[in-house]
Amino acid sequence: MSLRRIIPILSVVVILIGAYYIWNDFKSKPEASQEGGRNPAGAARGDSGGASGSKEGGKGRGGAPSVAVATVKSKDFEVWLDSLGTVTPIANVTIHSRVDGELIKVYFHEGQTVRSGDLLAEIDPRMYQVQLDQANAALARDRALLENAKTDLKRYVDLVAHDAAPRQQMDTQASLVNQYEATLKTDQSAIDNARLQLSYCHIQAPISGQVGLRQVDQGNIIHASDANGLVTIAQMDPISVIFSLPQDFLPALNAKRHERKPIALEVFDRSGNISLQKGSLASLDNQIDSTTGSVKLRGNFNNRSGKLYPNQFVNVRVLMDIKPNALVIPGSALQRGSQGTFVYVLGEDRKVALKPIVAGPANRAEIVVESGIAEGDKVVIDGADKLKDGMVVNLADRPAGGGSRKKGEH
């Protein structure tokens, strides 16, 4: 069949299909319209259901808000000050050689803990041993000369007594004896110095502590003038922490020190959550830093556990005071507004009352209330942002442990 005959046939088929769909669409519209007219109640029910849902939703939003409360307690409240500090060894010594020579032996290992007097290194002692031998030989020579001069002096004394020798010769011999005696003292000083130089060939630890990284290896020639030294030793136990406090707290600190009352300290890690060690205040700097208006302090700590390390950054807490029988509330209960600081107190009728308070010292979790509420009052600690004075509330139904389920609960 040719292309000219196929095209007219396809055109007719397309026209028939289009006419079929147009007829079906035209037929369905009157039926839908007619069904809608026969069932007006369905639309009414749908409208009614929408109104009902809207009404129920409004009731939910208009209900009493839920809050959590805590009871005001009376207890001894510790007033702490927070500061940043740096762990600093009480003693930190750089070991230098006091004589020149070859480092022939190293007796310590890097990071080792040593005690005062322990042998750390040895310098070639042969040159200093030779100097000591020379000084001893000079002493022996001059001692022999002194003995001979004393013998001659005794002879001259006898001759002068019998007028057999001039007195001047006796006096000259006495001066020679005195000269040799002074020479012996010089020789003895030379011996002591040579012995001291020889002892410097054995380098000992001046303090107890932990040695650092070795700066010079065995076999090198070291000098007393070397800048870096051989190694450093840091005293690790006890250890100190240097920190600063504003000058405003200086009178209170001095008052406690004059009363000879220990000021307790506690150090935490950088996060402020893990306690590292407890100690006490040891000393204050003798002047205030004029650029920051703060004063430096040193606290001493037992460090047998090794948790404190030199140059470690820590958070320091200073116990400044203990307030006996203070009224304490959780920090989350305190609210601030145009009327100042206040809390919401829950009444027996489930109504909350706005109570202005005078807040005192605080720590990370609690605040002291100087006035405004009484012991046993229940204050709102959660949900206070939704409240107004006199509003009725519901108590939040929370399981023990702050709302988290315990192991085994379902």
C-alpha positions, 0 to 999 in steps of 0.5 A: 500500500502506498504512503498516499493511502496510509496517511488519510486512514491514520488521520481518520483513526485519530479523529475518531479517538479524539471524538470518543474521549470528548463524548465521555467527558461530556457525559460524566459532568452532568452525572457528577453534578447530579450526584452532588445535588442528591447528597448535600448532607455529605458536604454538611457533615464535612463542614461540621467535622472541620468545625469540630476539629478546629474547636478541639484544637483551640481547646488544646492550645488554651489549656493550662501549661505544664511546668516542673518545680523544685523545693526551696532548701536551706543548707550550708552554701559554699561560695566559689570563685572561678579562674583560669590557671597554669600548672607550674613546677615549684622548682624547675632547674636547667642542668648545666655543666660547670666544667668543660670536657667530653660527655663520656656517660649519661645515666638518666633516661628521658622522662625518668623521675630522679631524686636529689643527689642522683648521678645524671652524667659524667664528664671526662675527669682525666684533665682535672685529675692531673691538675689535682696531682700537680697541686698535691706535688706542689704542696709536698715540695713546699712542705719540705722547704718549710721543714728545712727553713724551720730547721735553719731557723732553729740553728740561727736562734742558737747561734744568736744566743751565743753571739755566733751569728748576726741577729739579722740573719735569724730574722731573715730566716724567720721571714722565710719560714712565714713565707713557706707557711703562706705558700702551703696555704696557697697550695692547699687552696689549689688542691681544694679547687682541683678537687672541686673541679674534679667533682664537677665532672660528676653531674648530680640532680640538685632536686627531685623531679622528672627529667625532660628531653636530653639536649646533648648526646654522649660523646659531645664536648660540653662547656660551662658557657653552653646556653641550653644546658644538658637537661631540665628537671621539673619538680612534679610532687608537690606542684603548683598552679598560678592563676589570677583573681580580680583585685576586688577580692584581695581584701577578703583573701588577705583577711583569711590569710591574717586569720591563718585560715587555709583557703581551699582550692580545686582544679578542673580540666579544660572542660571544667567538668573533671576534678583533677586535684584539691589543694590550698592557697600558698601565696599571693604576688606582692603587687597588682597587675596594672594592665588587668587589675588582677593579682596573681596567686599560687596554689600548691597541690599534691600530685602523686597521681600525676594528673597535673603537668607543667604548663597545663591549662586548668580551671581553678575554683577558690573557696571564698566563704561558706554561708550557713543555712542559706536558702538555695534554689536551682539556677534555672528557677531565677528569672529576670525582667523589668521588675528585676530578679524574680521566681514563680512560686506554685500555690496549693491551688495550682496557681503561680505567683510572681515573687521578686527576690534578692539573689546572692552568690551562685555556683554552676547549679544553684543560687542563694536567695537573700530574701523574697521566698521561704524554705519549703516553697516550690519554685518553677524550674521549667516552663516559666517562659509561658507563665504570668502572675496568677496563671493556673498550671499543670505539673509535668509528669516526669519519671524519676531521674529527670525524665529518662527511663530507667533500665528495665522500664517500658 
